[in-house]
Amino acid sequence: MSGKVLIRPNLRIGYVPQVLNIDRSLPLTVERFLSLENNPNNKDYISAQQVLDSDDLLFKQISTLSSGQLQRVLLARALVNKPEVLLLDEATRGLDQPGSAAFYRKIEEIRNTTGCAILMISHDLHVVMSASNLSLIHISEPTRRYAI
């Protein structure tokens, strides 16, 4: 397969990784994490607080968060610059079923309120297909082995 990917100049992309490894000894609050890379006078990160579902979370240390809390923080960080495309790479990895369901509901809410395109990479095909406008599924064929 070959082709060419064209990306519009100045396209804003938000990214939520599978895992973010942060040194647990680093004294970094959620509020500070959300404000990184932004102009100190720019308070757009404040609007991302609504993704957190808790003002108390802002003042917690990143190193003390549960898996579900950390994923909400990563999602909030991805939304800080008001992306036009949100890329989620196995974003529910490590979450239990209720946590995953809540995360997917939050994604749907974001899509409905912002109009942001969502590109989700996941192994939870039943969930993705039920919550998607369009699903692209790649199934690789097993390697064939021949005995001689």
N, C-alpha and C positions, 0 to 999 in steps of 0.2 A: 504494500500500500504506500502511495506517495501523495504528496500534495503540498499545499502552501497555506500557512496560517497568516491572515492579515489582521492586525490589531489596529483599531482606530487610535490615532495619536491622542494622548492625554486621557485614555480610558482609565477610570478609577476602579481598581480591583481590590477587594477585601479577601483575606485568606485566613482560614481556620485550619491549623495543622492537626495531624493525628495526635501528636505528642509535642509538648514544649518542655524541654529539660532546662530547668532553672536551678542554679546553685541554691540549695536550701539554706545556706548561711547568708545569702544576700538579703539585706533588709529592704524589701521592696513591697510597698502596699499596692493594693489593687488600683487605688486612685492614681498613684504615681505611674504605674504600669500603663494605664490608659492614657496618660498625658505624654508619654514618651514620643519623640519625633514630631511633636506638634509645637507650633509657636506658643510660648508661654501665655500670650494674651488671648490665644484661641481657646475657647471653652467648648468646642464641639464634642469633646469627650464627655461632657456632662450629659448630652443627649443620649449617649450610649448607656447611661446608668439604668434606663428603663429596661434594658435587656437583662440586667442583673437581678431584677425582682427583689432587691433588698438594698437599702441604703447602708445597712451595717456592713455589707460585703466590701464597700469602698475602703474601709479602714482596716481590713484584715491584711495580714501578710500573705503574699502569694504562696509562700512555702507551707502555709497551714490549711490551704483549701482542699476540699474533697474533689474527686474527679468531676462531678457534676458542676460544682461551683467554678472550677478552673475552665471547663468548657464554656460556660456562660461568659466568663471574663474574656476568653479568647474570641468569642463571638462578638462581644461588645467592642473589643479592640479592633476587630476587622471592620466594624461599622463606623468607626470614628471619622474617617474621611469621606463618609457618604458614598460608598462604592456603587457603581452601576452594575457590577458583576461581583457576586459573592461565591468564592471557591471554597468548598468544604471537603477536606481530605480525610475520610474516615473519622469524622468529627464526633461520632458517638462511641468510638472505641473506648472500652473501659467503663461504660455506663451500664447500669442495670436496665431492665426493661422499662420501668416507670420513668427513669431518668432519660432514656432514649426517646420515649414517647413525648415527654415534656419538651425536650430539645427540638424534636421535629415540629411540634406545635408552634414553638417560638419561631422557627424558620418560616413556617407558613404565614405566621402573623407578619413577619418582616417583609416577606414577598408581597403580601396583600397591602401593606401600608406604604411601602417605599417604591414598589414597582421594580425593585432590583432583580436582575436575573440571577438565578441560583444554579450553580454547577456543583453537583454533589457526587462525590466518589464514595461508593459504599458497597458492602457485601450484603446488606439488608435489603435485598431486592423487593421483597413483598412490601416493605414500608415505603421505599423510594417510588415504586411504581404506583402505589395508591395515592401518593401525595404529589405526583408530578404531572406537568402538562405534556412532557416529552421525556422518554427514557431511552438512552442508548445503552445497549447491553453487549458486552464483549464476552464471549464464551470461547475459550481456547480449546482446541481439540487435543485430546491426550496424544502423546507421542506414540506412534505405532512401532512396535518392535517385532522383528522377524527372526525366527530361529532357523539356523541353517544346519 
